[in-house]
Amino acid sequence: MGKTIRVGSGSAWWGDRVEPAALNAEKGQLDYLCFETMAEATVSAAQVRSRRDPSFPGYDTYLDDRMRAVLPHCMRQGTRIISNQGWINPQGAAKRIVELLGEMGISGVKVAAVTGSLITENVLELTDRILENGEPTHTLKTSMISAEAYMGAEPIVEALRNGAQIVITGRVADPSIFMAPMMYEFGWDPLDHHHLGIGNGLGHLLECGAQVTGGYFSDPGFKDVPDPWNFGFPIAEVQADGSAVLCKVDGTGGAISVQTVKEQMLYEVHDPANYITPDVVVDFTQAQLEQLGPDRVRITGLTGKPRTPTLKVSIGCTEGFIGEDMFFYAGPGALRRAQLAKRILEERFKIVKLDAEEIRIDFLGLNAIHGDATPETAPEPYEIAVRVAARTATREEAAKVGREVDGMAVSGIAHTGKRVPHQERTREIIGVWSSLVPRENVPATITYLEA
C-alpha cells in the first residue's frame, strides 16, 4: 500500500465550531490538522477593525480558543498544524501560539509564520484591470483599504521542510492549506500538475469542513443524516499516488457518502474542468467515487492542468455604510400591518431627506430571500419581521434608518413590536474587487519562532 498520511479539517471559516476540531485532534490519529478561517472579505474587515481599534492584533479572533482546544492533543501525538488564521498579522499569530505553548509547558516546538500575501502598498502598480468591470485598478485608489494575493502551498512546504510543526499564514488559497502536507510528504513537484490537481481537489473537499460530512447537505425528509448536532469534520487518508479515502472520527454525527462528496465537489466550482487555484488548475470531470463502507468514500480520477502565470488578488474597498433595523407583527392581519408600515417608512424617509443609493424593506417570512420572485400566491404568514435597510455614503445618513424605525414604536400602527435595547444599527460596507498579479511579484517570507 505504501505510505499513507491522514489530513484532517479543523475549521471551514472564521465562525466555525471548535469542538469538532478538538475531536479530530484527539481521536483522528492525524498527521496534519488544517484550519481554514478566511472568507473573501476577512482581510478587509480585519483592516477596518485595525484602523478603528489599535488593540486588535490582526489575526483570527478565535485563535486562542482553537489552539487551546487542539495544541495539547496535537503536540502529544506529533500532529502538525497548518492554518491561515494569521489574517493580516501571521507573525503576531505565531508569537501568540508560542505564548500558549509556553503556558501549557510545551517546549521545543518550531512555529513558522508565512507572510507576503498583503500587497496593499504596491497593488496598483502590479495589477492592471478589475476583473468584475474591466476598469483600471487605479480607479480604486481613493477607497482601497487592503489588497491580498492568494498564495499557494509552496511556502508552507518550505516551512515544513525546515522543521516547522505549526505553520501560520495570511491569505493562502483554501485547498492549498490542505494540499501542502501532501506535497511535502510525497515529494510532489510544484509543476507536477497531475498530482497537484489531485491534492487541490482533495483540499477542496476538506476545506469546507462539515459540508462534506452532511452539514450543508442535510435536508430533513429528503436527505437525512444521523445526529446533525454532532457533525464530525472530514479526514482524508492519502497515498503517494494521490488515491484517497474520506472518513471521519467514529461515533460522530452526519455522514460521508457518495452524495455528500458530490455536492461538496461541485460547491463554488464554476467550471469543474478548470477549477483555478494558485498551485494548479483542477479537473474534477473524471473523478470516480466509491462507497467502501459506512462513512468511507474512495476518490480517484482527479487530475490537473498547468498552473496559471498569475495569482488572484482581492482588493477591499470602503463603499459607504448600511443602516439596518427591524420590527415585528404577529397574528391575523400581520401582513396588512407590515404593508402599511412599509408605506409609512417610505414616506418618512422622504420627509427626513434620506440620501440613499438603495433602500430595502423586506418582510422576513414572506419575501426577504426571493424578493420580486416571491409568488403572489405565497401563503400569508402568521408573523412577520419587517427588515429595513439603506445603503448610504455616510454614517450619518445610515443612522436615519434606526431613528425612523424607533418612531414606529409609538408613531406607527397597531401591534408594532420593537426590539430594545438598541444594538449597533450602522456598519461600514467593505466591497471586494478582483484583479490578477504575476506570481513572481508575490514572494513569500517565512519567519521562524520556537517555544
C-alpha positions in Angstrom: 0.0 0.0 0.0 2.9 2.4 0.7 2.9 5.5 2.8 -0.4 6.9 3.9 -1.0 10.3 5.6 -4.1 11.5 7.4 -5.0 15.1 6.9 -7.9 16.5 8.9 -10.1 19.6 8.8 -10.1 21.9 11.8 -12.4 24.7 10.5 -14.2 25.8 7.4 -14.4 29.5 8.2 -13.8 32.1 10.9 -17.0 31.4 12.8 -16.9 27.6 12.6 -17.3 25.3 15.7 -14.3 24.4 17.8 -15.5 21.1 19.2 -15.1 19.0 16.0 -11.6 20.3 15.6 -10.7 19.2 19.2 -12.2 15.8 18.5 -10.2 15.4 15.3 -7.1 16.4 17.2 -7.8 13.9 20.0 -9.2 10.9 18.2 -8.5 11.4 14.5 -4.9 9.9 14.5 -3.9 12.8 12.3 -0.6 13.6 10.7 -1.9 17.1 9.9 -4.7 19.3 11.2 -5.6 22.2 8.9 -7.6 25.3 9.7 -9.3 27.5 7.0 -10.7 30.7 8.6 -10.9 33.3 5.8 -13.6 34.5 3.5 -13.3 37.0 0.7 -13.9 40.0 3.0 -12.0 38.7 6.0 -8.7 40.6 5.4 -10.5 43.8 4.5 -12.7 43.6 7.6 -9.6 43.0 9.7 -8.0 46.1 8.2 -11.1 48.2 9.0 -11.1 46.9 12.6 -7.4 47.6 12.9 -7.9 51.2 11.9 -10.7 51.6 14.4 -9.2 49.6 17.2 -5.4 49.8 17.7 -5.5 47.0 20.2 -6.8 44.5 17.6 -3.9 42.0 17.0 -4.9 41.4 13.4 -5.3 37.6 13.5 -8.2 35.2 13.9 -10.2 36.4 16.9 -10.8 32.7 17.9 -7.1 31.8 17.6 -6.8 31.3 21.4 -10.0 29.1 21.6 -8.9 26.9 18.7 -5.3 26.5 19.8 -6.2 25.8 23.4 -8.5 23.1 22.2 -6.1 21.3 19.9 -2.5 22.1 20.9 -2.2 19.5 23.8 -3.5 16.7 21.6 -1.6 17.6 18.5 1.8 18.2 20.3 1.4 14.9 22.3 0.6 12.9 19.1 3.0 14.6 16.8 0.3 16.2 14.6 1.4 19.2 12.6 -0.9 22.2 12.3 -1.3 24.4 9.2 -3.6 27.4 9.4 -4.4 30.7 7.7 -5.5 32.2 11.0 -2.8 34.8 10.6 -5.1 37.1 8.6 -3.2 40.4 8.4 -0.6 39.5 11.1 0.7 36.0 10.7 3.8 36.8 12.8 1.6 38.1 15.6 -0.5 34.9 15.5 2.7 32.7 15.5 4.0 34.7 18.5 0.7 34.1 20.3 0.8 30.4 19.7 4.3 30.3 21.1 3.0 32.0 24.2 0.2 29.5 24.5 2.6 26.6 24.2 4.6 28.2 27.0 1.6 28.4 29.2 1.0 24.7 28.6 4.5 23.8 29.4 5.2 22.6 25.9 8.7 23.4 24.6 10.9 22.7 21.5 8.1 23.4 19.0 9.0 25.3 15.9 6.4 27.7 14.6 6.6 29.3 11.2 4.8 32.5 10.0 4.3 32.9 6.2 3.9 36.5 5.0 3.8 38.2 1.7 0.2 37.9 0.6 -0.6 41.5 1.7 0.4 43.7 -1.3 -1.6 46.8 -0.5 1.2 49.3 -0.9 2.0 48.3 -4.5 -1.0 46.5 -5.8 -2.0 49.4 -8.1 1.4 49.1 -9.8 1.3 45.3 -10.0 -2.2 45.0 -11.4 -4.0 46.3 -14.5 -7.7 45.8 -14.7 -10.6 45.0 -12.3 -11.9 41.6 -13.3 -15.6 42.4 -12.5 -16.0 45.5 -14.6 -12.8 45.9 -16.7 -12.0 49.3 -15.2 -8.3 50.2 -14.4 -7.4 49.2 -10.8 -6.2 52.7 -10.1 -9.8 53.8 -10.0 -9.9 52.1 -6.6 -7.1 54.3 -5.2 -9.2 56.6 -3.0 -11.4 53.8 -1.5 -8.9 50.9 -1.2 -8.0 49.7 2.3 -6.3 46.4 1.6 -5.2 44.1 -1.2 -4.1 40.5 -0.8 -2.9 37.9 -3.3 -3.9 34.3 -3.0 -0.7 32.5 -2.3 -0.2 28.7 -2.8 1.3 25.8 -1.0 5.0 26.2 -1.7 5.9 28.4 1.2 4.1 26.1 3.6 6.1 23.2 2.1 9.3 25.1 2.6 8.4 25.7 6.3 7.6 22.0 6.8 11.0 21.1 5.3 12.7 23.4 7.7 11.2 21.6 10.6 8.1 23.7 11.4 5.5 21.8 13.4 3.0 24.7 13.2 2.7 26.9 10.1 0.6 30.1 10.2 -0.2 32.1 7.1 -2.1 35.0 5.8 -4.1 34.8 2.6 -3.4 31.3 1.2 -6.0 29.7 -1.0 -8.2 27.3 0.9 -7.3 24.0 -0.8 -3.6 24.8 -0.8 -3.6 24.6 3.0 -4.7 21.0 2.9 -2.6 20.1 -0.2 0.7 21.4 1.3 1.2 18.3 3.5 0.7 16.0 0.5 3.4 17.9 -1.5 5.8 17.7 1.4 5.2 14.1 2.5 5.2 12.7 -1.1 7.7 15.0 -2.7 5.4 16.2 -5.3 7.0 18.8 -7.6 5.4 22.3 -7.8 5.0 21.8 -11.5 3.5 18.3 -11.4 0.1 19.4 -12.3 -1.4 15.9 -12.2 -0.6 15.2 -8.6 -1.2 18.8 -7.5 -4.5 18.6 -9.2 -5.4 15.6 -7.1 -4.1 17.3 -3.9 -6.0 20.5 -4.5 -9.1 18.6 -5.4 -8.9 16.7 -2.1 -8.2 20.1 -0.4 -11.4 21.5 -1.9 -13.3 18.5 -0.3 -11.7 19.2 3.1 -11.7 23.0 3.2 -15.4 23.4 4.0 -15.4 21.1 7.0 -18.7 19.6 7.8 -20.2 20.4 4.4 -18.8 17.1 3.2 -19.9 15.2 6.3 -23.5 16.3 5.9 -23.5 19.8 7.3 -24.7 21.7 4.2 -26.2 18.6 2.7 -28.7 17.7 5.4 -32.4 18.5 4.4 -34.9 16.8 6.7 -37.3 14.5 5.0 -35.2 14.5 1.8 -31.6 14.0 2.7 -31.5 12.9 6.3 -28.2 12.3 8.2 -27.8 11.0 11.7 -27.1 13.2 14.7 -26.7 16.5 12.9 -26.0 18.3 16.2 -22.7 16.4 16.3 -21.2 16.7 12.8 -17.6 15.4 12.6 -15.1 17.2 10.4 -13.6 15.2 7.5 -10.3 13.4 7.4 -8.5 12.3 4.2 -6.4 9.2 4.1 -4.0 10.0 1.2 -1.4 7.8 -0.5 1.6 8.9 -2.6 -0.2 8.3 -5.9 -3.0 10.6 -4.8 -5.6 7.9 -4.2 -7.6 8.9 -1.1 -10.4 7.9 1.2 -12.6 10.4 3.0 -13.7 9.4 6.5 -14.4 10.9 9.9 -14.0 10.0 13.6 -16.2 7.1 14.6 -19.2 8.0 16.6 -19.6 11.5 15.2 -22.8 12.7 13.5 -23.5 13.3 9.9 -22.4 11.1 7.1 -19.8 10.7 4.4 -21.4 9.3 1.3 -21.1 9.5 -2.5 -23.9 12.0 -2.4 -22.3 14.3 0.2 -19.0 14.2 -1.6 -20.6 15.0 -4.9 -22.3 18.1 -3.5 -19.1 19.4 -2.0 -17.1 18.6 -5.0 -19.2 21.0 -7.1 -19.7 23.6 -4.4 -18.4 27.0 -5.6 -16.8 25.4 -8.6 -17.8 27.4 -11.7 -16.2 25.1 -14.2 -15.5 21.5 -13.0 -12.9 21.0 -15.7 -11.0 24.2 -14.8 -11.1 25.0 -11.1 -8.3 27.6 -10.8 -6.1 27.6 -7.7 -2.7 29.2 -7.2 -0.9 25.9 -7.5 -2.8 24.2 -10.3 -6.0 24.1 -12.4 -8.0 21.2 -11.0 -10.1 19.0 -13.3 -12.9 17.2 -11.5 -14.6 15.8 -14.6 -13.1 12.3 -14.5 -13.5 11.8 -10.7 -14.7 8.4 -9.5 -16.4 7.9 -6.1 -16.8 4.6 -4.4 -18.6 3.9 -1.2 -16.3 1.5 0.7 -18.4 1.3 3.8 -20.2 3.5 6.4 -18.6 7.0 6.2 -15.8 5.9 3.9 -15.6 7.1 0.3 -12.7 6.5 -2.1 -11.9 9.3 -4.6 -9.9 8.5 -7.7 -9.7 10.1 -11.2 -8.9 13.6 -10.1 -6.2 15.4 -12.2 -5.0 18.9 -13.0 -3.6 21.2 -15.7 -0.6 23.6 -15.6 -0.9 26.5 -13.2 -1.7 30.0 -14.4 1.1 32.6 -14.6 -0.9 35.0 -12.4 -2.4 35.0 -8.9 -5.8 36.3 -8.0 -5.8 39.5 -5.9 -8.7 40.5 -3.7 -8.9 44.3 -3.2 -11.1 45.5 -0.3 -12.6 49.0 -0.6 -14.8 51.2 1.5 -18.2 51.6 -0.1 -20.2 53.6 2.3 -22.5 52.4 5.1 -25.6 50.3 5.8 -28.2 51.4 8.2 -30.4 48.5 9.3 -33.1 47.6 11.9 -36.3 45.6 12.1 -39.6 45.4 13.9 -42.4 42.8 14.1 -46.0 41.9 13.7 -47.9 38.7 14.7 -51.3 37.2 14.5 -54.2 37.7 12.0 -53.6 40.7 9.8 -49.8 40.7 10.3 -49.2 41.1 6.6 -51.5 44.1 6.0 -50.0 45.9 9.0 -46.5 45.3 7.7 -47.5 46.6 4.3 -48.9 49.8 5.8 -45.7 50.1 7.9 -43.6 49.9 4.8 -45.6 52.7 3.2 -45.2 54.9 6.3 -41.4 54.4 6.3 -41.1 55.2 2.6 -42.9 58.5 3.1 -41.0 59.4 6.3 -37.7 58.7 4.6 -38.7 61.4 2.1 -39.6 63.8 4.9 -36.2 63.4 6.5 -34.5 63.5 3.1 -32.7 60.2 3.5 -29.9 60.2 0.9 -29.5 56.5 0.0 -28.2 54.6 -3.0 -30.6 51.8 -2.2 -33.4 51.2 0.2 -34.9 47.8 1.0 -37.9 47.0 3.2 -38.4 43.2 3.3 -40.9 41.0 5.1 -38.9 38.2 6.7 -41.0 35.1 6.4 -42.5 36.2 3.1 -40.2 37.8 0.5 -36.9 38.7 2.1 -35.0 36.0 0.3 -36.7 35.7 -3.1 -37.7 39.4 -3.4 -39.7 40.1 -6.5 -39.6 36.4 -7.5 -41.8 35.6 -4.5 -45.0 34.0 -5.9 -48.1 36.1 -5.5 -49.8 33.0 -4.2 -47.4 32.6 -1.3 -49.4 31.9 1.9 -49.8 34.7 4.3 -47.6 34.2 7.4 -48.8 34.3 11.0 -45.9 36.5 12.0 -43.6 38.9 10.1 -40.4 40.7 10.8 -40.0 43.9 8.8 -36.4 44.4 7.9 -35.4 47.9 6.8 -32.0 48.7 5.3 -30.5 51.5 3.4 -27.1 51.9 1.7 -25.6 55.4 2.1 -22.4 57.3 1.6 -22.1 58.4 5.2 -22.7 57.0 8.6 -25.0 60.0 9.5 -27.4 59.1 6.7 -27.4 55.4 7.6 -28.3 56.3 11.2 -31.6 57.8 9.9 -32.9 54.3 9.3 -32.8 53.4 13.0 -34.2 56.7 14.0 -37.3 56.3 11.9 -37.7 52.6 12.9 -37.6 53.8 16.5 -40.5 56.1 15.7 -42.6 53.2 14.7 -42.8 52.1 18.4 -45.3 54.9 19.3 -45.9 56.7 15.9 -46.6 53.5 13.9 -49.6 51.3 13.8 -51.3 48.8 16.0 -49.3 45.8 17.3 -45.9 47.0 16.3 -43.2 45.0 18.2 -39.9 46.8 18.7 -36.5 45.5 19.9 -34.9 47.1 22.9 -32.2 47.8 24.0 -30.8 49.0 20.7 -28.0 47.1 19.1 -25.5 48.6 16.6 -27.6 49.6 13.6 -25.0 51.1 11.2 -22.0 49.4 9.8 -19.3 50.2 7.2 -19.5 48.4 3.9 -16.5 46.6 2.6 -16.6 45.9 -1.2 -14.3 43.3 -2.6 -12.9 43.6 -6.2 -10.6 41.2 -8.0 -7.6 41.5 -10.2 -4.6 39.5 -11.3 -0.9 39.8 -10.5 2.1 38.0 -11.9 3.0 35.3 -9.4 6.7 36.2 -9.4 5.7 39.6 -8.0 4.3 38.0 -4.8 7.3 36.5 -3.0 6.8 34.8 0.4 8.8 35.4 3.5 9.0 32.8 6.3 9.8 33.7 9.9 10.5 31.0 12.5 9.9 31.1 16.2 10.4 28.4 18.9 8.5 27.6 22.1 
